[in-house]
């Protein structure tokens, strides 16, 4: 047998086949295999009819539904099939395989997944989930965590609500965000000081807290204990919290004489988010008569054009234990049906861990995790225009939120989606970084920013009778390293002088958020590509200049100097061209009246005689000034792709600074007060600093946030990064959380959870 470490190019350029047990079922004649003929299982009749989660267990090679109250309980000896349906509808199919499930059960799960995919029209995204290595999508369905139990269907263990008051088991709770409760031996040797355990004695359920576990882990473990009481015991059990060293007699009786408790153990499986972006691309094809896999590109980022609609592909992210299989809409049936088995064989050939996750994605249902490997990914009808704002909730519940400045203070969701805390009519002070100090900018020059400079903008406004502050640190693309360092230092100094309460927003030239653009009240924010605003310090400007004018979703406008060539144009916007022969205002077909009005301010600044040109009616000298006519963006559609927000925690509780994503629909309670959190809303990054975060987390998180966005192959380098302190959150942050409670942290969260015991 060849070694799995052989050259991957040679290893993969050969026929592939499904695993033996799966092939066995796939190839049996219809008359001799119940599974092969059951393309429309009776359980599929109600599948996907209602939004939400449906769970089945494989029992005797058949599907048996799991009661809703016990969904999230998994036997390690079993395989499961899960279907999540959104209200769109769209579908996710998950196969969950326990550590001890048989090959026949895993093969059955694969076939049922394929049949359910066929039943739902081939549109679902398919996931292969393995015990202890589940995807964040999967974990997000179970906000109270998932519980692993010993045994399985063959052992006679049934998913029924028994109200069994003679229960006796020990659950080990791991994770701060992705919560897993694993059944372990009922012995003191299973315990350690750094984790929480649940001693389930049926009538009494004890949450045992090790002396070295932290508050956030205690809170999450309490959620598991409450779930056991409410769902497994129908509310009849009594919950108690027990500290290490204070165990009651019933616990000692159940576990025997207490022995020495092992020290805490670090979690070595966490991977820094910045290292998760390495991928390779392969094509699956049966054009030669047998299924083969061949290399397309050795490393990401990829070009979307590499994906042919007639083929299927494997995106190899094995470094992060992820494999994506993409199914082209025009690929033949055999290639599409072999997608999962091709992924399984690929994992085997590459010698990857058997815990590697596999996702099967039909064209049009690509996830963000897949698309981030492509530097130029565009969804259907998507252009380079701004994303539309959307409401919180799952992706299928998206609704556009029009901007209405008069309701900003009463509509947190709108404030968040448009990135606005108010209408920009507060007090504005601007300083330029000059020789390591802050030099005031004359009010007459407010709104002009030069690429050779850095600026500090202090914005003050009132909300709820209190004065609030935002410090924008604007950094030009052509400023010196000394000025960059000085701008960061001066921001901290200004923040400290104001008691540490301001929100800090770091802005890179060209990535200005809508609220910053709104501060200049009716005038566009004008961004000059180079030079400086120092008197006598401006560099010589080019004789031909081109300014791109675009309006944000909040109706504020910005004029950015771009390369003076025809490919810079966009049919959605207005451009102002200054050349030796005069000034031309070019209006694209999809441009707004507000963008046309903003052009007048740019014209006033540039000076000279003005002519108006509509797209499609340009004179020859217009194209000559731009160096000749070239292709440019001509789609009138703005982006329609919704990119749901993602929340990460930065913690060094395991001994080193690591990043972990919060699965599923996050809530305010997922903000760990002893961590620094990163909220990614696609066009802006928020750093939330918990009051109990330690110095290493506070100091290291900003670099992690910058590395996270700069290393994203989808090209988001330079996004604004906003730093927020616990208790001083602005609406543009709180609006991303449903039912935000400003008084949540006035009461100790542990006191709140104890009140439910």
Secondary structure as GFF3:
##gff-version 3
##sequence-region A 1 757
A	DSSP	alpha_helix	8	12	.	.	.	ID=ss1
A	DSSP	alpha_helix	20	27	.	.	.	ID=ss2
A	DSSP	three_ten_helix	30	32	.	.	.	ID=ss3
A	DSSP	alpha_helix	34	37	.	.	.	ID=ss4
A	DSSP	three_ten_helix	42	46	.	.	.	ID=ss5
A	DSSP	beta_strand	52	59	.	.	.	ID=ss6
A	DSSP	beta_strand	62	65	.	.	.	ID=ss7
A	DSSP	three_ten_helix	68	70	.	.	.	ID=ss8
A	DSSP	beta_strand	73	75	.	.	.	ID=ss9
A	DSSP	beta_strand	79	85	.	.	.	ID=ss10
A	DSSP	beta_strand	91	97	.	.	.	ID=ss11
A	DSSP	alpha_helix	103	119	.	.	.	ID=ss12
A	DSSP	beta_strand	125	130	.	.	.	ID=ss13
A	DSSP	alpha_helix	136	139	.	.	.	ID=ss14
A	DSSP	beta_strand	146	149	.	.	.	ID=ss15
A	DSSP	three_ten_helix	153	155	.	.	.	ID=ss16
A	DSSP	beta_strand	169	174	.	.	.	ID=ss17
A	DSSP	beta_strand	180	184	.	.	.	ID=ss18
A	DSSP	three_ten_helix	188	190	.	.	.	ID=ss19
A	DSSP	beta_strand	196	200	.	.	.	ID=ss20
A	DSSP	beta_strand	204	209	.	.	.	ID=ss21
A	DSSP	alpha_helix	215	227	.	.	.	ID=ss22
A	DSSP	pi_helix	228	232	.	.	.	ID=ss23
A	DSSP	beta_strand	238	243	.	.	.	ID=ss24
A	DSSP	alpha_helix	249	255	.	.	.	ID=ss25
A	DSSP	three_ten_helix	273	275	.	.	.	ID=ss26
A	DSSP	beta_strand	280	285	.	.	.	ID=ss27
A	DSSP	beta_strand	292	297	.	.	.	ID=ss28
A	DSSP	three_ten_helix	304	306	.	.	.	ID=ss29
A	DSSP	beta_strand	312	317	.	.	.	ID=ss30
A	DSSP	three_ten_helix	318	320	.	.	.	ID=ss31
A	DSSP	beta_strand	322	327	.	.	.	ID=ss32
A	DSSP	alpha_helix	333	337	.	.	.	ID=ss33
A	DSSP	alpha_helix	339	350	.	.	.	ID=ss34
A	DSSP	beta_strand	357	362	.	.	.	ID=ss35
A	DSSP	alpha_helix	368	371	.	.	.	ID=ss36
A	DSSP	three_ten_helix	395	397	.	.	.	ID=ss37
A	DSSP	three_ten_helix	405	410	.	.	.	ID=ss38
A	DSSP	alpha_helix	412	418	.	.	.	ID=ss39
A	DSSP	beta_strand	427	434	.	.	.	ID=ss40
A	DSSP	beta_strand	437	440	.	.	.	ID=ss41
A	DSSP	three_ten_helix	443	445	.	.	.	ID=ss42
A	DSSP	beta_strand	448	450	.	.	.	ID=ss43
A	DSSP	beta_strand	454	463	.	.	.	ID=ss44
A	DSSP	beta_strand	466	475	.	.	.	ID=ss45
A	DSSP	alpha_helix	481	497	.	.	.	ID=ss46
A	DSSP	beta_strand	503	508	.	.	.	ID=ss47
A	DSSP	alpha_helix	514	518	.	.	.	ID=ss48
A	DSSP	beta_strand	525	528	.	.	.	ID=ss49
A	DSSP	beta_strand	545	551	.	.	.	ID=ss50
A	DSSP	beta_strand	557	562	.	.	.	ID=ss51
A	DSSP	three_ten_helix	566	568	.	.	.	ID=ss52
A	DSSP	beta_strand	574	579	.	.	.	ID=ss53
A	DSSP	beta_strand	582	587	.	.	.	ID=ss54
A	DSSP	alpha_helix	593	606	.	.	.	ID=ss55
A	DSSP	beta_strand	610	614	.	.	.	ID=ss56
A	DSSP	alpha_helix	620	625	.	.	.	ID=ss57
A	DSSP	beta_strand	646	651	.	.	.	ID=ss58
A	DSSP	beta_strand	658	661	.	.	.	ID=ss59
A	DSSP	three_ten_helix	668	670	.	.	.	ID=ss60
A	DSSP	beta_strand	676	680	.	.	.	ID=ss61
A	DSSP	beta_strand	685	689	.	.	.	ID=ss62
A	DSSP	alpha_helix	695	710	.	.	.	ID=ss63
A	DSSP	beta_strand	721	725	.	.	.	ID=ss64
A	DSSP	alpha_helix	731	734	.	.	.	ID=ss65
A	DSSP	three_ten_helix	744	746	.	.	.	ID=ss66
A	DSSP	alpha_helix	749	754	.	.	.	ID=ss67
###
